[in-house]
Amino acid sequence: MTEFTDGNFKKEVLEAKVPVVIDFWAAWCGPCKAITPIIEELGREFSGKAKIGKLNVDENPAVTEQHNVFNIPTLIFFKDGKEMDRLVGINPKAKISKKIESLL
């Protein structure tokens, strides 16, 4: 799973050749911890087809602010460097998977 940061965001997300899903999270966030196994599973399932990873909002305020992330967990779906969709809160794996499929 990719760890996205303020430093690698341009290269890993904006310049990515495949769709990207970022899980905006924080260590103190209970719902964020609950969704982590789903994100890890999807990362394995879509390996090579999409880039799926996490961005710690406390450690990376620039990207968090730039994308107006006010609640966590927030999943933002990118394709060709542009935000295509987002989900806020805990969502079922099937719903997240369907959104990723729509970007492929």
C-alpha positions in Angstrom: 0.0 0.0 0.0 1.3 3.4 -1.0 1.9 6.0 1.7 0.9 9.4 0.2 2.5 12.6 1.5 2.6 16.3 0.8 6.1 15.5 -0.7 5.2 12.7 -3.1 1.6 13.7 -4.0 2.4 15.3 -7.3 4.4 12.3 -8.5 2.3 9.5 -7.0 -1.2 10.9 -7.7 -1.2 13.8 -10.2 1.2 12.1 -12.6 0.0 8.5 -12.0 -0.7 6.4 -15.1 -3.4 4.4 -13.2 -6.4 5.5 -11.1 -5.5 6.4 -7.5 -7.6 6.1 -4.3 -6.4 8.0 -1.2 -7.7 7.2 2.2 -7.3 10.4 4.3 -7.0 9.2 7.9 -5.5 9.9 11.3 -4.1 7.7 14.0 -6.6 9.0 16.6 -9.6 8.3 14.3 -11.6 5.1 15.2 -13.6 4.9 12.0 -10.3 5.3 10.1 -8.9 2.2 11.8 -12.1 0.3 11.1 -11.8 0.9 7.3 -8.0 0.1 7.1 -8.5 -3.7 6.5 -10.9 -2.9 3.6 -8.4 -0.5 2.0 -5.6 -3.0 2.4 -7.7 -5.7 0.8 -8.7 -3.5 -2.1 -5.0 -2.5 -2.6 -4.2 -6.2 -3.1 -7.2 -6.9 -5.4 -6.5 -3.9 -7.7 -2.7 -4.2 -7.6 -1.3 -3.2 -11.0 -4.6 -1.7 -12.1 -5.0 1.1 -9.5 -2.9 2.7 -6.8 -4.5 2.6 -3.4 -3.0 4.0 -0.2 -3.3 6.3 2.8 -2.5 9.9 3.6 -2.2 10.9 7.3 -4.0 14.3 7.6 -2.0 15.3 10.7 1.3 14.8 9.0 0.3 16.2 5.5 -1.8 19.3 6.0 -1.1 20.8 2.6 -2.8 18.1 0.5 -5.5 17.7 3.1 -6.3 21.4 2.9 -5.9 21.6 -0.9 -8.6 18.9 -1.3 -10.9 20.3 1.3 -10.9 17.2 3.5 -12.8 18.2 6.6 -14.0 14.8 7.8 -12.2 11.5 8.0 -12.1 8.9 6.8 -12.5 10.4 3.4 -11.6 8.4 0.2 -10.8 10.5 -2.9 -10.7 8.8 -6.3 -8.3 10.3 -8.9 -7.9 9.6 -12.6 -5.5 11.5 -14.9 -4.6 13.7 -12.0 -8.1 14.9 -11.4 -10.5 14.2 -8.5 -13.3 12.1 -10.0 -15.3 11.2 -6.8 -15.1 10.9 -3.0 -16.7 9.0 -0.2 -16.8 10.2 3.4 -17.1 7.9 6.4 -17.1 4.1 6.5 -18.5 2.6 3.3 -18.9 -1.0 2.4 -16.1 -2.7 0.4 -18.5 -3.4 -2.5 -19.3 0.3 -2.9 -15.7 1.4 -2.8 -14.8 -1.4 -5.3 -17.5 -0.4 -7.7 -16.2 3.2 -7.7 -12.7 1.9 -8.5 -14.0 -0.3 -11.3 -15.7 2.7 -12.8 -12.3 4.4 -13.2 -10.6 1.5 -14.9 
